[in-house]
Amino acid sequence: MSDRAVIRRHFGALLEEAHAAHIPPDVVGRMLLDEVLELWRQHRSIEDIAAELRFMIENLDPDQDYPFIRP
């Protein structure tokens, strides 16, 4: 089983449990982000985390066109 498959399986179970407990998806997302940041702080520098988050923010739009450099 791939890393992604393991995480998605547990994430799906988390969302189901949160829904059953009437926890809004937005709250789940914020709490998960808090947990991810706490995990990253244990092993990564603040600068590295900030760079990762900036990259994610800059690539949020799935319809964004990216310029490609051709040789």
N, CA, C and O atoms as CSV, one atom per row, in Angstrom:
chain,resi,resn,atom,element,x,y,z
A,1,MET,N,N,0.854,-1.180,0.000
A,1,MET,CA,C,0.000,0.000,0.000
A,1,MET,C,C,0.896,1.238,0.000
A,1,MET,O,O,1.884,1.297,0.731
A,2,SER,N,N,0.548,2.213,-0.813
A,2,SER,CA,C,1.363,3.421,-0.922
A,2,SER,C,C,1.167,4.323,0.302
A,2,SER,O,O,0.187,4.200,1.037
A,3,ASP,N,N,2.125,5.225,0.495
A,3,ASP,CA,C,2.022,6.206,1.584
A,3,ASP,C,C,0.713,6.983,1.461
A,3,ASP,O,O,-0.014,7.159,2.438
A,4,ARG,N,N,0.429,7.442,0.249
A,4,ARG,CA,C,-0.776,8.240,0.009
A,4,ARG,C,C,-2.037,7.436,0.336
A,4,ARG,O,O,-2.976,7.973,0.923
A,5,ALA,N,N,-2.065,6.173,-0.033
A,5,ALA,CA,C,-3.232,5.333,0.235
A,5,ALA,C,C,-3.463,5.179,1.736
A,5,ALA,O,O,-4.603,5.224,2.197
A,6,VAL,N,N,-2.400,4.999,2.487
A,6,VAL,CA,C,-2.523,4.867,3.948
A,6,VAL,C,C,-3.093,6.153,4.537
A,6,VAL,O,O,-4.030,6.111,5.335
A,7,ILE,N,N,-2.531,7.294,4.145
A,7,ILE,CA,C,-2.978,8.584,4.683
A,7,ILE,C,C,-4.427,8.853,4.277
A,7,ILE,O,O,-5.229,9.284,5.105
A,8,ARG,N,N,-4.768,8.604,3.019
A,8,ARG,CA,C,-6.140,8.858,2.552
A,8,ARG,C,C,-7.152,7.979,3.282
A,8,ARG,O,O,-8.256,8.430,3.590
A,9,ARG,N,N,-6.790,6.746,3.558
A,9,ARG,CA,C,-7.697,5.852,4.287
A,9,ARG,C,C,-7.986,6.417,5.675
A,9,ARG,O,O,-9.140,6.460,6.102
A,10,HIS,N,N,-6.950,6.844,6.372
A,10,HIS,CA,C,-7.133,7.400,7.712
A,10,HIS,C,C,-7.825,8.761,7.667
A,10,HIS,O,O,-8.628,9.083,8.542
A,11,PHE,N,N,-7.516,9.546,6.659
A,11,PHE,CA,C,-8.152,10.849,6.510
A,11,PHE,C,C,-9.652,10.677,6.269
A,11,PHE,O,O,-10.462,11.416,6.829
A,12,GLY,N,N,-10.015,9.710,5.445
A,12,GLY,CA,C,-11.424,9.428,5.204
A,12,GLY,C,C,-12.136,9.038,6.486
A,12,GLY,O,O,-13.247,9.499,6.749
A,13,ALA,N,N,-11.506,8.197,7.278
A,13,ALA,CA,C,-12.098,7.786,8.559
A,13,ALA,C,C,-12.235,8.986,9.497
A,13,ALA,O,O,-13.234,9.114,10.205
A,14,LEU,N,N,-11.234,9.861,9.501
A,14,LEU,CA,C,-11.291,11.068,10.329
A,14,LEU,C,C,-12.457,11.951,9.918
A,14,LEU,O,O,-13.194,12.449,10.769
A,15,LEU,N,N,-12.628,12.145,8.612
A,15,LEU,CA,C,-13.730,12.983,8.139
A,15,LEU,C,C,-15.081,12.387,8.499
A,15,LEU,O,O,-16.000,13.115,8.874
A,16,GLU,N,N,-15.211,11.077,8.387
A,16,GLU,CA,C,-16.465,10.418,8.770
A,16,GLU,C,C,-16.757,10.618,10.256
A,16,GLU,O,O,-17.885,10.933,10.636
A,17,GLU,N,N,-15.742,10.435,11.087
A,17,GLU,CA,C,-15.935,10.602,12.530
A,17,GLU,C,C,-16.256,12.051,12.870
A,17,GLU,O,O,-17.123,12.318,13.703
A,18,ALA,N,N,-15.563,12.984,12.231
A,18,ALA,CA,C,-15.821,14.406,12.481
A,18,ALA,C,C,-17.240,14.769,12.055
A,18,ALA,O,O,-17.932,15.508,12.755
A,19,HIS,N,N,-17.668,14.251,10.912
A,19,HIS,CA,C,-19.029,14.522,10.440
A,19,HIS,C,C,-20.054,13.990,11.442
A,19,HIS,O,O,-21.030,14.668,11.764
A,20,ALA,N,N,-19.822,12.770,11.931
A,20,ALA,CA,C,-20.736,12.169,12.913
A,20,ALA,C,C,-20.781,12.986,14.201
A,20,ALA,O,O,-21.798,13.008,14.895
A,21,ALA,N,N,-19.667,13.660,14.518
A,21,ALA,CA,C,-19.605,14.485,15.732
A,21,ALA,C,C,-19.999,15.937,15.459
A,21,ALA,O,O,-19.862,16.797,16.329
A,22,HIS,N,N,-20.491,16.205,14.236
A,22,HIS,CA,C,-20.939,17.544,13.835
A,22,HIS,C,C,-19.814,18.573,13.881
A,22,HIS,O,O,-20.043,19.735,14.216
A,23,ILE,N,N,-18.622,18.151,13.549
A,23,ILE,CA,C,-17.488,19.064,13.461
A,23,ILE,C,C,-17.390,19.522,12.009
A,23,ILE,O,O,-17.208,18.693,11.117
A,24,PRO,N,N,-17.507,20.820,11.757
A,24,PRO,CA,C,-17.484,21.323,10.384
A,24,PRO,C,C,-16.142,21.023,9.689
A,24,PRO,O,O,-15.091,21.033,10.330
A,25,PRO,N,N,-16.187,20.758,8.386
A,25,PRO,CA,C,-14.954,20.473,7.644
A,25,PRO,C,C,-13.896,21.563,7.788
A,25,PRO,O,O,-12.702,21.267,7.845
A,26,ASP,N,N,-14.335,22.835,7.848
A,26,ASP,CA,C,-13.381,23.931,7.996
A,26,ASP,C,C,-12.607,23.826,9.314
A,26,ASP,O,O,-11.409,24.105,9.364
A,27,VAL,N,N,-13.298,23.426,10.365
A,27,VAL,CA,C,-12.653,23.241,11.668
A,27,VAL,C,C,-11.684,22.070,11.608
A,27,VAL,O,O,-10.577,22.147,12.142
A,28,VAL,N,N,-12.096,20.982,10.957
A,28,VAL,CA,C,-11.212,19.825,10.794
A,28,VAL,C,C,-9.937,20.249,10.075
A,28,VAL,O,O,-8.836,19.891,10.492
A,29,GLY,N,N,-10.086,21.010,9.000
A,29,GLY,CA,C,-8.923,21.465,8.237
A,29,GLY,C,C,-7.976,22.307,9.066
A,29,GLY,O,O,-6.763,22.100,9.025
A,30,ARG,N,N,-8.517,23.256,9.820
A,30,ARG,CA,C,-7.665,24.103,10.668
A,30,ARG,C,C,-6.928,23.286,11.718
A,30,ARG,O,O,-5.740,23.496,11.965
A,31,MET,N,N,-7.649,22.351,12.334
A,31,MET,CA,C,-7.018,21.527,13.374
A,31,MET,C,C,-5.949,20.619,12.775
A,31,MET,O,O,-4.892,20.423,13.375
A,32,LEU,N,N,-6.217,20.068,11.603
A,32,LEU,CA,C,-5.210,19.237,10.941
A,32,LEU,C,C,-3.980,20.051,10.576
A,32,LEU,O,O,-2.852,19.589,10.742
A,33,LEU,N,N,-4.197,21.264,10.078
A,33,LEU,CA,C,-3.055,22.125,9.750
A,33,LEU,C,C,-2.226,22.415,11.000
A,33,LEU,O,O,-0.996,22.409,10.946
A,34,ASP,N,N,-2.891,22.667,12.114
A,34,ASP,CA,C,-2.174,22.864,13.384
A,34,ASP,C,C,-1.327,21.636,13.724
A,34,ASP,O,O,-0.175,21.762,14.141
A,35,GLU,N,N,-1.903,20.463,13.543
A,35,GLU,CA,C,-1.170,19.227,13.848
A,35,GLU,C,C,0.003,19.019,12.901
A,35,GLU,O,O,1.078,18.596,13.326
A,36,VAL,N,N,-0.197,19.315,11.621
A,36,VAL,CA,C,0.888,19.186,10.640
A,36,VAL,C,C,2.028,20.138,10.984
A,36,VAL,O,O,3.197,19.756,10.945
A,37,LEU,N,N,1.685,21.367,11.318
A,37,LEU,CA,C,2.725,22.336,11.676
A,37,LEU,C,C,3.488,21.892,12.918
A,37,LEU,O,O,4.708,22.046,12.985
A,38,GLU,N,N,2.789,21.349,13.889
A,38,GLU,CA,C,3.451,20.845,15.092
A,38,GLU,C,C,4.402,19.700,14.741
A,38,GLU,O,O,5.519,19.643,15.255
A,39,LEU,N,N,3.971,18.798,13.876
A,39,LEU,CA,C,4.815,17.695,13.429
A,39,LEU,C,C,6.047,18.225,12.694
A,39,LEU,O,O,7.167,17.799,12.975
A,40,TRP,N,N,5.848,19.140,11.768
A,40,TRP,CA,C,6.966,19.692,10.996
A,40,TRP,C,C,7.957,20.421,11.896
A,40,TRP,O,O,9.166,20.329,11.683
A,41,ARG,N,N,7.457,21.148,12.904
A,41,ARG,CA,C,8.359,21.890,13.803
A,41,ARG,C,C,9.324,20.972,14.540
A,41,ARG,O,O,10.396,21.408,14.960
A,42,GLN,N,N,8.956,19.718,14.699
A,42,GLN,CA,C,9.828,18.770,15.393
A,42,GLN,C,C,11.041,18.389,14.556
A,42,GLN,O,O,12.057,17.952,15.096
A,43,HIS,N,N,10.940,18.555,13.230
A,43,HIS,CA,C,12.003,18.054,12.355
A,43,HIS,C,C,12.495,19.057,11.312
A,43,HIS,O,O,13.465,18.783,10.606
A,44,ARG,N,N,11.840,20.212,11.208
A,44,ARG,CA,C,12.177,21.157,10.151
A,44,ARG,C,C,12.336,22.556,10.728
A,44,ARG,O,O,11.777,22.879,11.776
A,45,SER,N,N,13.101,23.372,10.032
A,45,SER,CA,C,13.273,24.761,10.460
A,45,SER,C,C,12.037,25.574,10.107
A,45,SER,O,O,11.260,25.196,9.230
A,46,ILE,N,N,11.866,26.688,10.795
A,46,ILE,CA,C,10.750,27.590,10.516
A,46,ILE,C,C,10.827,28.088,9.071
A,46,ILE,O,O,9.806,28.193,8.391
A,47,GLU,N,N,12.036,28.392,8.609
A,47,GLU,CA,C,12.222,28.871,7.242
A,47,GLU,C,C,11.790,27.812,6.230
A,47,GLU,O,O,11.152,28.129,5.226
A,48,ASP,N,N,12.139,26.559,6.497
A,48,ASP,CA,C,11.765,25.468,5.600
A,48,ASP,C,C,10.252,25.285,5.571
A,48,ASP,O,O,9.671,25.081,4.504
A,49,ILE,N,N,9.620,25.356,6.719
A,49,ILE,CA,C,8.162,25.233,6.796
A,49,ILE,C,C,7.506,26.385,6.043
A,49,ILE,O,O,6.557,26.175,5.288
A,50,ALA,N,N,8.009,27.597,6.245
A,50,ALA,CA,C,7.449,28.761,5.565
A,50,ALA,C,C,7.583,28.619,4.047
A,50,ALA,O,O,6.658,28.960,3.311
A,51,ALA,N,N,8.716,28.124,3.580
A,51,ALA,CA,C,8.918,27.921,2.142
A,51,ALA,C,C,7.936,26.888,1.604
A,51,ALA,O,O,7.381,27.069,0.520
A,52,GLU,N,N,7.722,25.830,2.335
A,52,GLU,CA,C,6.765,24.792,1.939
A,52,GLU,C,C,5.360,25.368,1.832
A,52,GLU,O,O,4.647,25.107,0.863
A,53,LEU,N,N,4.965,26.152,2.831
A,53,LEU,CA,C,3.629,26.744,2.829
A,53,LEU,C,C,3.477,27.764,1.703
A,53,LEU,O,O,2.428,27.818,1.062
A,54,ARG,N,N,4.518,28.582,1.452
A,54,ARG,CA,C,4.462,29.539,0.342
A,54,ARG,C,C,4.273,28.810,-0.986
A,54,ARG,O,O,3.470,29.228,-1.821
A,55,PHE,N,N,5.017,27.717,-1.179
A,55,PHE,CA,C,4.888,26.930,-2.403
A,55,PHE,C,C,3.462,26.412,-2.560
A,55,PHE,O,O,2.891,26.478,-3.649
A,56,MET,N,N,2.892,25.901,-1.478
A,56,MET,CA,C,1.523,25.381,-1.527
A,56,MET,C,C,0.526,26.489,-1.859
A,56,MET,O,O,-0.382,26.297,-2.667
A,57,ILE,N,N,0.705,27.646,-1.229
A,57,ILE,CA,C,-0.193,28.779,-1.466
A,57,ILE,C,C,-0.111,29.234,-2.919
A,57,ILE,O,O,-1.132,29.509,-3.550
A,58,GLU,N,N,1.099,29.309,-3.440
A,58,GLU,CA,C,1.294,29.766,-4.819
A,58,GLU,C,C,0.739,28.775,-5.837
A,58,GLU,O,O,0.554,29.131,-7.001
A,59,ASN,N,N,0.474,27.556,-5.424
A,59,ASN,CA,C,-0.008,26.523,-6.340
A,59,ASN,C,C,-1.392,25.998,-5.966
A,59,ASN,O,O,-1.724,24.853,-6.273
A,60,LEU,N,N,-2.199,26.826,-5.308
A,60,LEU,CA,C,-3.539,26.412,-4.889
A,60,LEU,C,C,-4.511,26.235,-6.058
A,60,LEU,O,O,-5.361,25.345,-6.029
A,61,ASP,N,N,-4.387,27.075,-7.080
A,61,ASP,CA,C,-5.342,27.060,-8.185
A,61,ASP,C,C,-5.041,25.899,-9.128
A,61,ASP,O,O,-4.015,25.909,-9.808
A,62,PRO,N,N,-5.929,24.887,-9.179
A,62,PRO,CA,C,-5.666,23.736,-10.051
A,62,PRO,C,C,-5.737,24.085,-11.538
A,62,PRO,O,O,-5.248,23.326,-12.375
A,63,ASP,N,N,-6.346,25.234,-11.874
A,63,ASP,CA,C,-6.464,25.645,-13.273
A,63,ASP,C,C,-5.380,26.626,-13.701
A,63,ASP,O,O,-5.403,27.139,-14.820
A,64,GLN,N,N,-4.438,26.882,-12.813
A,64,GLN,CA,C,-3.372,27.847,-13.113
A,64,GLN,C,C,-2.456,27.308,-14.205
A,64,GLN,O,O,-2.054,26.144,-14.183
A,65,ASP,N,N,-2.141,28.166,-15.146
A,65,ASP,CA,C,-1.180,27.807,-16.185
A,65,ASP,C,C,0.219,28.131,-15.702
A,65,ASP,O,O,0.445,29.154,-15.056
A,66,TYR,N,N,1.142,27.264,-16.015
A,66,TYR,CA,C,2.537,27.464,-15.618
A,66,TYR,C,C,3.384,27.627,-16.864
A,66,TYR,O,O,3.272,26.846,-17.809
A,67,PRO,N,N,4.238,28.651,-16.863
A,67,PRO,CA,C,5.132,28.795,-18.017
A,67,PRO,C,C,6.210,27.720,-17.982
A,67,PRO,O,O,6.793,27.448,-16.933
A,68,PHE,N,N,6.463,27.126,-19.107
A,68,PHE,CA,C,7.500,26.109,-19.201
A,68,PHE,C,C,8.644,26.648,-20.026
A,68,PHE,O,O,8.439,27.291,-21.055
A,69,ILE,N,N,9.825,26.385,-19.574
A,69,ILE,CA,C,11.011,26.812,-20.299
A,69,ILE,C,C,11.414,25.676,-21.221
A,69,ILE,O,O,11.643,24.548,-20.784
A,70,ARG,N,N,11.495,25.993,-22.498
A,70,ARG,CA,C,11.915,24.969,-23.455
A,70,ARG,C,C,13.378,25.175,-23.794
A,70,ARG,O,O,13.850,26.307,-23.900
A,71,PRO,N,N,14.083,24.088,-23.960
A,71,PRO,CA,C,15.506,24.225,-24.297
A,71,PRO,C,C,15.734,24.813,-25.663
A,71,PRO,O,O,16.880,24.985,-26.078
